[in-house]
Amino acid sequence: MSASAAHTSRAPRSRACGISLIEVLVAVFVLAVGLLGTATLQLTSKRSNMEAKDRAIATTLVQGIVERMRLNARELATYTNAGAGRVLDGTTIAAVDCSVECTDVQIATSDLYELEQSMLGATETVGGNAVGGISAPLACIEGPDGASGIYTVAIAWRGLTRLSNSDLHACGQGSGSYDTADGTELDVYRRVLVLRTYIAAPI
């Protein structure tokens, strides 16, 4: 076989190898893009689930304290700090021992203490660590000084993604707990859930 014939027979094989390498690189690139998309989707899904969990906890806490206020309506003024408004950050109320008997005032104080502990997740622990609460919680209770009327309970907490600051209620706004790490964006991580309801004081 002549040198020219041998060169001619080897040329197609060289081109075929080059094409195969390009196909492999394209396949690897497509696979990498697919894996990156899957990881991003899982991260987004996890964040959404966490946001939904925190909102569900906040909803339960708001409804719970409102029902306790209805049951102990003689001390509505205690819940609202005599109409001045009450802010709970998890360290405001001292524990009250109602294991034997409590007055209405002590019951109201105990309700507020339990709300704070529930916000922090102290009622649900794993290995001694609180796991059932929400991040950077703050509760605000507003209403008349013990009289019948509209009572407002709001719970604010820190979300995982930036959003525009909610105008539903000012609870927690400006506290610094919901800003970006560098402080350039204020309250963009603030989430707030508000319940306004009429509560009748006992005659």
N, C-alpha and C positions, 0 to 999 in steps of 0.2 A: 504494500500500500504506500502511495506517495505521501510526502509531508503535507501537501496541500489537501489531499483527501482526508488525512487524519485530523487536520485542523478543522475541516468542514464538519466532520462527524462529532467533534467535541463541542463545537459552538452552541448548538441547541441545548445541550445539557447544562452549560454554564448559565444560559439565560433562564432555564427552568429553576435552577437553584436560587437565582436572584429573586425571581417572582415569589418563590416559597418563603423566603426570608421576609419580604415585604408583607405577605399575608400574615405571617406569624406576628410581626410587629403591630399590624393593624388589629389583630385579634386580641393581643395583650392590652393594647390601648383601650379597646372597647370594653374588655373585661374590667380594667381598672376604673373606667368611668362608671360602669355598672355597679361595682362594689362601693365606690364613693357615693353614688346616688342612694344605694341601699342603706349605708351608714348614716347619711344625712336624714333619710326618711325615718329611721329608727330613733335618731336623736330628737327629731321634731315630734314624733309620736310620744316619746317618753316625756318631753316637756309638756305636751298637751295633757297627758294623763296626770302629771303632777299638778298642773294648774286646775284641772277638774277636781282632783282630790282636795286641794286646799279650799276651793269654793264650796265643796260639799261639807267640809268641816265647819267653815264659817257659817254656812246656812243652818247647820244643826245647832251651833252655839247661839246664834241670834234667836232662833225659834225657842230654844231651851230657856234662855233667860227671860224672854217675854212671857212664857207660860209660868215661870216662877214668880214673876211680878204680878201676874193675874191672881195666882194662888195666895199671895201675901200682899194684897192690895192695900192693907192698912198701913204699910210702910213704903209706899211708893216714893215718898220723900227721901228715904234712905238710899234707894236705887239711883235717884237723880241728884243726890247731894243737895237736898233741899231746893231743887229747881235750878241750881247753879250749873248743873251738868257734871258728869263724872267721867273721868278718863282712867282706863285700866291698862297698865302695861305689863302686868305679870308680877309686879312687886309692890303693888299699892295696898292690898288688903291683907291683914294678918289672919291666920287661921282661927276658926272659932270651933270649940268643941260642943257639938249639939247631940252628943251620944245619949244624954239623959233627957234634958229638957232645955228648950231655948225660948227666949222671948221673940216677938215678931221682929224686933230690931236685929237680934242676933241671927235669926233665920235669914234676913235680907243680907246681912254682912257675910254669912256663910255662903249664900248664893253667889255673891260677887267674888268671893275667894275661889269658889269652885270654877267659876267662869274663867278667872285668870289662869288657874292651874290647867284647865282644859285647853286654853289657847296655847299654852306652852307645851302641851302634850304630856304633862306629868301624870295623867290618869292612865297612860298606856306606855309601858316601858319594856325594853328588851335589853337584858344584861345590865340593868340599872340605869339605862339611858332613856330619856324621854323621846318617843318616836311618833306620838300621835297628834302633835300640834302643827301649827303653821309658822312660817318664818316671819320674824319681827312683828308679832301681833300687837294690835292696839284696839281697845274697845271704847266706844263713846256712848254714854246713855244720857238722853236729854228728855225733859218733860216738865210738867207743872210741879209745884211744891206739894205733892201728895194729893192734888185734886184730880177729878175726872178730866180726861183730855187726851190729846195726841201725844204718844210717847215714841221716841225714836231711838233705835239701837243700831249702831254701825260698828262693823269690825273691819279694820284695815290690816293688810299684810303685804309682804314683799313677794312679787311674782318673779318669774324666771326670764321674761323677755320685756323689752321696752314697749310701752304703749303710751298713748297720750294720757295725761293726768285726768282722772275722772272728776267730774263736777257734781256727782251724786251727793257727796257729803265731804266736809273738810277734815274728817277724822284722820289724824296722822299726817296731814299735809304740813310741809315745812319742818318736819321733825328731823330730817336728814337720814332717816332709816331707809328711804326708798329712792335715793339719788344714785347716780352712777358713781363708780369708785373714785373718779377724779373730781366729782362735784360739779361738773359742767352742765349736767342735765338733772333737773330737780323733779323728784316724785314720778319719774317715768316708769319705775317698777312698782308703784303703789297700786294695790288692788283694794277695792272697798265694796262691801255688801251692806245694804241699808234696809231696815224694816221699820216702817211707820205704822202704828196701830193705835186704835182707841182703847183705853183701859178705864173702866169705871171704878171710882173709889167707893168703898162701902159707905152706906148711909148711916 
